[in-house]
Every structure is written in C-alpha cells, then in structure tokens.
Amino acid sequence: MSEKSLSGSARLSLCPFLPMKPAAILFILILATWAVVGVLLLSLPSDTQTWTNKHPQFKTMDQTPAESKRHDGLLVYGWLFGTLQILMFASCLALGASRGGRLGTMRWPLMIAALVYLGVFTAVICTYGGYVETPSVPAGDLFPATTAWMLFGISGAPLLFIALYVAGFERWIMTPADQRRFDELVAAKREREGDRD
C-alpha cells in the first residue's frame, strides 16, 4: 500500500457521483444513524403499556391489540436505521478494499450487492407494514410474506457480500503486492528486534 492510501488523503469513490474521503463517508453515516436513533427516542410515547394487553387464556403472556397504534411512524425510522446500517457495512467493506483511494473494479459489484440487500430489506419493511394493517396469510402460503422475506431474503442477501469478499480477496482485499509488502514489514521488524537482543 502506498503512503497516500494509508494516510486517507486520497478520495474514495463509492458512487460515481459521490467522491468523498472514506472517513467522511463513515462519519456522515454514523451521524445520520445517531440522528435517527435520537429522533426515535424523543418521539416514542412515554406510556408503552397501552401497546399490550394481557392474553385472555395465558395470563403470563401479553398480546398486541389489533387496533394498536404502536407502529405509527416507527416503520419509517426502522427502515432508515436499517438502510444506514447496510450502507455503513458496504462502506466499511469499500474502505478495506480501496487501493489508492479508489475501489476500481469492485465498485459495481459492491454497489449491486448493497442495492440488492437494500431492496430485500425494503421489501421486509413494506410487507410488514401491510401485514400490520391486514394480518392474514393467503391460502396456500407457508408463511406470511414478511416471514418469507426474512427467511429467504434477509438471510441470503448478505451472502452476496461474503461471495464478493471470498471470490475477490486476492484481487480486491489483500493483493499479492500487499502480502509481499506485509512480509517485508514483518521481516524488517523481526530484524530490528533481533538487533536489540
């Protein structure tokens, strides 16, 4: 790695229209995440007991009444929080894979993986919002749509990131040149430590 890429002074282009320093991208995402959490905490009603009732048959269990307003406005904040987490994850992977401040050929596969993950997460939120309004499972379906998206979508979407990491490890993450440089640094350190003894 060059000194320029280690210093962070080079720009990382996550998107063609958004060239920024890697630290700035992560800082903005962290601030946005905290803003969503702060707004959510300030907007929650203080009396959350109105969200649940005692179950008529099982006294130790609470249940949510059908007319509950507990989701009013919360799905949007949940979607924003999840979206920011996915973008932060993709940005951290991009930061580790950048060379000289550029992602190179990993940019498009990483963007596609992030968009697929965001699409699946958005589908979970949308189907859950619909399920809250009309809680029913269509005949012939094994699961409600939200559960199916969770089981088969959310659990599978991160596999795209894992596939990118594994398949492109030597090309994008730890190149042979990086390994040689690392070996040189380790050998030089051991040599210095040997001279001290």
C-alpha positions in Angstrom: 0.0 0.0 0.0 1.2 3.5 -0.7 1.6 6.1 1.9 -1.1 8.1 0.1 -3.7 5.3 0.6 -2.6 4.8 4.2 -2.9 8.5 5.1 -6.6 8.6 4.0 -5.9 11.8 2.0 -7.0 10.1 -1.2 -10.6 10.2 -2.2 -12.7 7.1 -2.2 -15.4 7.0 -4.9 -18.2 4.8 -3.6 -20.5 6.1 -6.3 -19.6 7.9 -9.5 -21.5 11.0 -8.2 -20.2 10.9 -4.6 -16.4 11.2 -4.3 -15.5 11.6 -0.6 -12.8 10.6 1.9 -13.6 7.2 3.4 -13.6 8.7 6.9 -16.1 11.4 5.9 -18.5 8.8 4.4 -18.4 6.7 7.6 -18.7 9.8 9.8 -21.8 11.0 7.9 -23.4 7.6 8.2 -22.7 7.4 11.9 -24.1 10.9 12.4 -27.2 10.0 10.4 -27.7 6.8 12.4 -27.5 8.7 15.7 -29.9 11.3 14.4 -32.4 8.6 13.6 -32.0 7.0 17.0 -32.3 10.4 18.7 -35.5 11.4 16.9 -36.9 7.9 17.5 -36.2 8.1 21.2 -37.6 11.5 21.5 -40.8 10.7 19.6 -41.7 7.5 21.5 -44.7 7.8 23.7 -43.8 7.6 27.4 -46.6 5.2 28.2 -45.8 2.0 26.3 -48.2 -0.1 28.4 -51.0 1.0 26.1 -49.3 -1.2 23.4 -50.1 -4.5 25.0 -53.0 -6.3 26.8 -53.0 -9.4 28.9 -53.7 -12.6 26.8 -57.2 -13.9 27.8 -56.0 -17.6 28.0 -52.4 -17.2 29.1 -52.1 -14.7 31.9 -48.3 -14.5 31.8 -48.3 -13.5 28.1 -49.0 -10.1 26.7 -50.6 -9.6 23.3 -50.8 -6.6 21.0 -54.4 -5.5 20.3 -55.3 -5.4 16.6 -56.1 -1.7 16.8 -52.7 -0.8 18.3 -51.0 2.3 17.1 -47.6 1.1 18.1 -46.3 1.2 14.6 -47.4 4.7 13.7 -44.3 6.3 12.3 -41.9 3.6 13.6 -41.6 1.7 10.3 -40.1 4.7 8.6 -37.5 5.1 11.3 -36.8 1.3 11.3 -36.3 1.5 7.5 -34.0 4.5 7.9 -31.9 2.8 10.6 -31.6 -0.5 8.7 -30.7 1.3 5.5 -28.0 3.3 7.2 -26.6 0.1 8.8 -26.5 -1.6 5.4 -24.7 1.4 3.8 -22.3 1.6 6.7 -21.5 -2.1 6.2 -20.9 -1.6 2.5 -18.8 1.5 3.2 -16.6 -0.4 5.6 -16.1 -3.1 3.1 -15.3 -0.5 0.4 -12.8 1.2 2.8 -10.9 -2.1 3.2 -10.9 -2.8 -0.5 -9.8 0.6 -1.7 -6.5 1.0 -3.4 -5.0 4.5 -3.6 -8.4 5.8 -2.6 -10.3 4.1 -5.4 -12.4 0.9 -5.4 -11.6 0.0 -9.0 -13.5 -3.0 -10.4 -15.1 -3.8 -7.0 -17.2 -0.6 -7.1 -20.1 -2.0 -9.3 -20.3 -5.5 -7.7 -20.3 -3.9 -4.2 -23.0 -1.3 -5.3 -25.1 -4.1 -6.8 -24.8 -6.2 -3.6 -25.8 -3.2 -1.4 -28.7 -2.4 -3.6 -30.0 -6.0 -3.5 -29.7 -6.0 0.3 -31.5 -2.7 0.5 -34.2 -3.9 -1.8 -34.8 -7.0 0.2 -34.8 -5.0 3.5 -37.3 -2.6 2.0 -39.5 -5.5 0.9 -39.4 -6.8 4.5 -40.5 -3.3 5.9 -43.2 -2.9 3.2 -44.7 -6.3 3.6 -44.6 -6.0 7.4 -46.4 -2.6 7.2 -49.1 -4.3 5.0 -49.3 -7.2 7.4 -49.9 -4.9 10.4 -52.9 -3.4 8.5 -54.4 -6.7 7.5 -52.8 -9.7 9.4 -53.7 -12.7 7.3 -51.8 -15.4 5.4 -53.1 -16.1 1.9 -54.3 -19.7 1.4 -51.6 -22.0 0.2 -48.7 -19.9 1.6 -46.5 -21.5 4.2 -45.5 -18.2 5.8 -46.7 -14.6 5.9 -44.9 -12.6 3.2 -42.8 -10.8 5.8 -41.6 -14.1 7.4 -40.7 -15.4 3.9 -38.7 -12.3 3.1 -36.9 -12.7 6.4 -36.1 -16.4 6.0 -35.2 -16.4 2.3 -34.3 -12.8 1.6 -32.6 -11.2 4.6 -30.7 -14.4 5.4 -29.5 -14.7 1.8 -28.7 -11.1 0.8 -25.5 -10.8 2.9 -24.2 -13.9 1.1 -23.5 -11.5 -1.8 -21.0 -9.6 0.3 -19.4 -12.8 1.5 -19.1 -14.0 -2.1 -17.5 -10.7 -3.1 -15.1 -10.9 -0.2 -14.1 -14.6 -0.8 -14.0 -14.6 -4.6 -12.2 -11.3 -4.8 -10.0 -11.5 -1.7 -6.7 -11.6 -3.6 -7.8 -9.2 -6.2 -9.5 -6.5 -4.0 -8.8 -7.1 -0.3 -5.2 -8.5 0.1 -3.4 -8.5 -3.2 -0.1 -10.4 -3.7 1.6 -7.0 -3.7 0.1 -6.2 -0.3 1.2 -9.7 1.0 4.8 -9.1 -0.2 4.8 -5.6 1.5 3.4 -7.1 4.7 6.0 -9.9 4.7 8.8 -7.2 4.2 7.5 -5.2 7.1 7.3 -8.3 9.4 10.8 -9.3 8.3 12.2 -5.8 9.0 10.5 -5.7 12.4 11.9 -9.1 13.4 15.3 -8.0 12.2 15.2 -4.8 14.3 14.0 -6.8 17.3 16.9 -9.3 16.7 19.4 -6.5 16.7 18.2 -5.3 20.1 18.8 -8.7 21.7 
